[in-house]
Amino acid sequence: MEQVWYIPGWLRSQKPIKSIMRVAQQTFPQTQICFKAWDGESYVWSLALSNAEKEAWRIAFEIAVMPETQRRHLTLIGHSLGARMIIRVLALLAEQHLQIRQAILMGAALPADDPDFAKIGKGSELPILAICNPKDVVLRYIYAEAGGERDVAFGANGSLHPHDNLVEYVLPATITREVEVSALWAKIAFVKLLANHHELFYFNYLKQLRNHETPPHEIMVPQSFPTLQQRVLDREVWWRVLIEDAEWKLEKHILTGHCRILNPQKVRTAWGWERKMRLAFDKVIRQVRLQETQQAGPKEDPSPLSS
């Protein structure tokens, strides 16, 4: 029988939330859903992070001693620190030449350049699915400061480099309006918009992916510095164009030396120092080319999700 293990994130790690488990079961009908509790209720981030790293080793061992037939029917889903734990688990399994069926990462809370990303592809039979949210307030602003890891989390940016057997999807900006949340804070639209790290938003988008109900993939532009997206004049007086491709531009300021990325509508979508912005621009163009290929190709299901 197919099994799904759900590993929750920080401060939600002890007891399953009914609304989350309900949408998980709807997403994976006729599948056994298992909530994997762990010691992540500490309000001290460093302690919760340490416990998550230890729990990842324990889960990896639990999976490693399974019969191969059972591993091949196992899907791991993790949110935030839970997704970080799955990355650790996959890396450990890959080192032992073991595989599970699939892994799904929702808003993963770890740096995008973590060395385990180079290993995890071999730990999953089907492509690993990473749902990222460039507008995730927790991952984009709070994590980088409180987490002590100095950079925007993978769950907000994705990776600047392609990784084998890893597919990234962008959480639509409209998801907070589409999904009903019963908590009192969700009755205030502005608060709900800020609380967009909630696993219910990620799970509902995962359900849309499984049911093939999603709009075309959005282009995810990796960020370096906090960015207020806005339309610019783009007269190229103070800016030198470094690269122009598919109507996107990478420009460099002639005085400060920092760079910015403009989309075809002349909206500044990211800015930062040249090295990271060149990598970010390369990723944008890869996504544009992939969209063009999919639009030109046969109308078949491109989803890497298991059924």
C-alpha positions as CSV (number, residue, x, y, z in Angstrom):
1,M,0.0,0.0,0.0
2,E,1.2,3.5,-0.8
3,Q,2.3,5.5,2.3
4,V,2.8,9.2,2.9
5,W,4.7,10.5,5.9
6,Y,4.1,14.1,6.7
7,I,6.8,15.9,8.7
8,P,5.6,19.2,10.0
9,G,7.6,22.3,10.7
10,W,8.6,24.4,13.7
11,L,6.0,24.8,16.6
12,R,3.6,22.4,14.9
13,S,5.5,19.2,15.4
14,Q,3.6,17.3,18.2
15,K,0.0,17.0,17.2
16,P,-1.6,16.8,13.7
17,I,-3.9,19.6,12.7
18,K,-7.2,18.4,11.4
19,S,-7.5,20.8,8.5
20,I,-4.0,19.8,7.3
21,M,-4.5,16.1,7.6
22,R,-7.9,16.4,5.8
23,V,-6.3,18.2,2.8
24,A,-3.4,15.7,2.9
25,Q,-5.9,12.8,2.6
26,Q,-7.8,14.6,-0.2
27,T,-4.5,15.1,-2.0
28,F,-3.5,11.4,-1.6
29,P,-6.8,9.4,-1.6
30,Q,-6.6,5.7,-0.8
31,T,-3.2,6.3,0.7
32,Q,-2.2,5.8,4.3
33,I,-1.2,9.2,5.8
34,C,1.2,9.1,8.7
35,F,2.0,12.2,10.8
36,K,5.6,12.1,12.0
37,A,5.8,13.9,15.3
38,W,9.1,15.3,16.5
39,D,10.5,17.6,19.2
40,G,10.1,20.9,17.5
41,E,7.9,22.8,20.0
42,S,10.7,24.8,21.5
43,Y,10.4,28.6,21.0
44,V,14.2,28.7,20.8
45,W,15.0,28.4,17.1
46,S,18.5,27.0,17.6
47,L,17.2,24.2,19.8
48,A,14.4,23.3,17.4
49,L,16.9,23.3,14.6
50,S,19.2,21.0,16.5
51,N,16.4,18.6,17.3
52,A,15.3,18.6,13.6
53,E,18.8,17.6,12.5
54,K,18.8,14.7,15.0
55,E,15.3,13.6,14.0
56,A,16.4,13.4,10.4
57,W,19.1,10.9,11.2
58,R,16.5,8.8,13.1
59,I,14.0,8.9,10.2
60,A,16.7,8.0,7.7
61,F,17.6,4.9,9.8
62,E,13.9,3.9,10.1
63,I,13.6,4.1,6.3
64,A,17.0,2.3,5.7
65,V,16.0,-0.8,7.6
66,M,12.6,-1.1,5.8
67,P,12.2,-3.8,3.1
68,E,12.9,-2.3,-0.3
69,T,9.4,-2.9,-1.5
70,Q,8.1,-0.8,1.4
71,R,10.5,2.0,0.6
72,R,9.5,2.1,-3.0
73,H,5.9,2.9,-1.9
74,L,6.8,5.7,0.5
75,T,6.4,9.4,-0.2
76,L,7.8,12.0,2.3
77,I,6.2,15.4,2.6
78,G,7.7,18.1,4.7
79,H,6.9,21.7,5.5
80,S,9.5,24.3,6.6
81,L,11.9,22.6,9.0
82,G,10.1,19.3,8.1
83,A,11.3,19.9,4.5
84,R,14.8,20.6,5.7
85,M,14.7,17.2,7.5
86,I,13.6,15.4,4.3
87,I,16.6,16.9,2.5
88,R,18.9,15.5,5.2
89,V,17.1,12.1,5.0
90,L,17.4,11.9,1.2
91,A,21.1,12.8,1.3
92,L,21.7,10.0,3.9
93,L,19.7,7.5,1.9
94,A,21.5,8.4,-1.3
95,E,24.9,7.8,0.4
96,Q,23.7,4.2,1.1
97,H,22.3,3.8,-2.5
98,L,18.7,3.6,-1.2
99,Q,15.6,5.3,-2.6
100,I,12.1,6.1,-1.6
101,R,9.3,6.7,-4.1
102,Q,9.1,10.5,-3.9
103,A,9.8,13.5,-1.7
104,I,7.8,16.8,-1.7
105,L,9.3,19.9,-0.1
106,M,7.0,22.7,0.9
107,G,8.7,26.0,1.9
108,A,12.0,24.3,2.9
109,A,13.8,26.3,5.6
110,L,17.5,25.9,4.8
111,P,20.0,27.8,2.6
112,A,19.7,27.4,-1.1
113,D,23.4,26.5,-1.4
114,D,23.3,23.7,1.2
115,P,25.7,20.9,0.0
116,D,23.0,18.2,0.5
117,F,21.2,19.4,-2.6
118,A,23.9,17.8,-4.7
119,K,23.0,14.4,-3.2
120,I,19.3,14.2,-2.8
121,G,18.3,13.4,-6.4
122,K,19.5,9.9,-6.0
123,G,17.5,9.3,-2.9
124,S,14.1,9.5,-4.7
125,E,12.8,7.3,-7.6
126,L,10.5,10.0,-8.9
127,P,11.5,13.7,-9.3
128,I,11.6,15.6,-6.0
129,L,9.0,18.3,-6.0
130,A,9.9,21.6,-4.3
131,I,7.1,24.1,-3.8
132,C,8.7,27.5,-3.3
133,N,7.0,30.8,-2.4
134,P,9.0,34.0,-3.4
135,K,6.5,36.0,-1.3
136,D,6.8,33.9,1.9
137,V,7.3,36.5,4.5
138,V,8.7,34.1,7.1
139,L,11.3,32.6,4.8
140,R,12.3,35.8,3.0
141,Y,12.7,38.1,6.0
142,I,12.4,36.4,9.4
143,Y,14.4,33.3,8.6
144,A,17.4,35.1,7.2
145,E,17.6,37.1,10.4
146,A,16.5,34.7,13.1
147,G,17.9,31.6,11.5
148,G,21.4,32.8,11.6
149,E,22.1,31.3,8.1
150,R,22.5,34.7,6.5
151,D,20.6,34.0,3.3
152,V,17.1,33.7,2.0
153,A,15.8,30.2,2.4
154,F,15.5,27.7,-0.4
155,G,11.8,27.6,0.1
156,A,11.5,31.2,-1.0
157,N,14.2,31.3,-3.7
158,G,14.7,27.8,-5.0
159,S,18.2,27.1,-6.1
160,L,20.4,29.2,-8.3
161,H,21.9,26.0,-9.8
162,P,19.9,23.1,-11.5
163,H,19.9,19.9,-9.5
164,D,19.3,16.4,-10.8
165,N,15.8,14.9,-10.2
166,L,14.5,18.1,-8.5
167,V,11.6,20.1,-10.0
168,E,10.6,23.5,-8.6
169,Y,7.1,25.0,-8.6
170,V,6.0,28.5,-7.5
171,L,3.2,29.0,-5.1
172,P,0.7,31.4,-6.7
173,A,0.4,34.8,-5.1
174,T,-3.4,34.2,-5.2
175,I,-3.3,31.2,-2.9
176,T,-4.1,33.1,0.3
177,R,-7.4,34.3,-1.2
178,E,-8.3,30.9,-2.5
179,V,-7.8,28.9,0.7
180,E,-10.0,29.1,3.7
181,V,-8.3,29.2,7.1
182,S,-10.4,28.8,10.2
183,A,-8.1,30.6,12.6
184,L,-9.2,34.0,13.9
185,W,-6.1,35.7,12.4
186,A,-7.1,34.6,9.0
187,K,-10.3,36.7,9.1
188,I,-8.1,39.8,8.6
189,A,-7.0,39.8,5.0
190,F,-3.8,41.7,5.6
191,V,-2.7,39.4,8.4
192,K,-3.6,36.4,6.3
193,L,-1.4,37.7,3.5
194,L,1.5,38.1,5.9
195,A,1.0,34.7,7.4
196,N,1.5,33.0,4.0
197,H,4.1,30.5,5.3
198,H,1.1,28.5,6.7
199,E,1.3,24.8,5.5
200,L,-2.4,24.9,4.5
201,F,-1.5,27.2,1.6
202,Y,1.3,24.9,0.4
203,F,-0.9,21.7,0.9
204,N,-3.8,23.2,-1.1
205,Y,-1.4,24.1,-4.0
206,L,-0.1,20.5,-3.9
207,K,-3.6,19.3,-4.2
208,Q,-4.1,21.5,-7.2
209,L,-0.9,20.1,-8.8
210,R,-2.1,16.5,-8.2
211,N,-5.5,17.3,-9.7
212,H,-4.0,19.2,-12.6
213,E,-5.9,22.4,-11.7
214,T,-3.0,24.8,-11.7
215,P,-2.4,27.8,-14.0
216,P,0.8,27.9,-16.1
217,H,3.9,28.0,-13.9
218,E,5.0,31.4,-12.8
219,I,8.5,32.5,-13.4
220,M,10.4,32.4,-10.1
221,V,13.0,35.2,-9.8
222,P,15.6,34.4,-7.1
223,Q,16.2,37.3,-4.7
224,S,19.3,38.7,-3.1
225,F,18.2,41.8,-1.3
226,P,14.6,42.6,-0.2
227,T,12.8,43.8,-3.3
228,L,9.8,46.0,-3.8
229,Q,8.6,45.1,-7.2
230,Q,7.9,48.2,-9.2
231,R,7.8,49.4,-12.8
232,V,10.9,51.5,-13.8
233,L,11.5,53.9,-16.6
234,D,14.5,51.9,-18.0
235,R,16.0,54.8,-20.0
236,E,19.4,53.2,-19.5
237,V,21.0,56.5,-18.4
238,W,22.4,55.2,-15.2
239,W,22.2,51.5,-16.1
240,R,24.3,49.4,-18.4
241,V,22.6,46.3,-20.0
242,L,24.7,43.2,-19.2
243,I,22.4,40.6,-20.7
244,E,19.1,40.8,-22.6
245,D,17.2,37.7,-23.5
246,A,13.6,36.8,-24.1
247,E,12.7,40.5,-23.3
248,W,14.2,40.1,-19.8
249,K,17.2,42.3,-18.9
250,L,20.1,42.2,-16.4
251,E,21.4,45.7,-15.8
252,K,24.3,47.1,-13.8
253,H,24.3,50.6,-12.2
254,I,27.2,52.6,-13.5
255,L,28.0,54.2,-10.1
256,T,27.1,51.7,-7.4
257,G,27.9,48.5,-9.3
258,H,24.8,46.7,-8.1
259,C,22.5,44.9,-10.6
260,R,18.8,44.5,-11.2
261,I,16.6,42.2,-13.2
262,L,13.7,43.6,-15.2
263,N,10.9,41.5,-16.6
264,P,9.4,42.2,-20.1
265,Q,6.9,44.7,-18.5
266,K,9.9,46.7,-17.2
267,V,9.2,45.7,-13.6
268,R,12.2,45.4,-11.3
269,T,11.9,41.9,-10.0
270,A,15.2,41.5,-8.1
271,W,18.4,43.4,-7.3
272,G,21.7,42.6,-5.7
273,W,25.4,42.2,-6.5
274,E,26.5,41.0,-9.9
275,R,27.5,37.4,-9.1
276,K,24.2,36.4,-7.6
277,M,22.1,38.4,-10.1
278,R,23.9,36.7,-13.0
279,L,23.0,33.3,-11.5
280,A,19.4,34.4,-10.9
281,F,19.1,35.7,-14.5
282,D,20.3,32.4,-15.8
283,K,17.6,30.6,-13.8
284,V,14.9,33.0,-15.1
285,I,15.9,32.3,-18.7
286,R,16.0,28.5,-18.1
287,Q,12.4,28.8,-16.8
288,V,11.3,30.9,-19.8
289,R,12.8,28.4,-22.2
290,L,11.1,25.5,-20.4
291,Q,7.7,27.3,-20.7
292,E,8.3,27.9,-24.4
293,T,9.1,24.2,-24.9
294,Q,6.0,23.1,-23.0
295,Q,3.8,25.5,-24.9
296,A,5.2,24.3,-28.3
297,G,5.1,20.6,-27.4
298,P,2.2,18.1,-27.3
299,K,-0.5,18.6,-24.7
300,E,0.5,15.9,-22.2
301,D,0.8,15.8,-18.5
302,P,4.2,17.4,-17.5
303,S,3.6,16.8,-13.7
304,P,6.3,14.7,-12.0
305,L,3.9,13.8,-9.2
306,S,3.1,10.2,-8.5
307,S,-0.5,9.1,-8.8
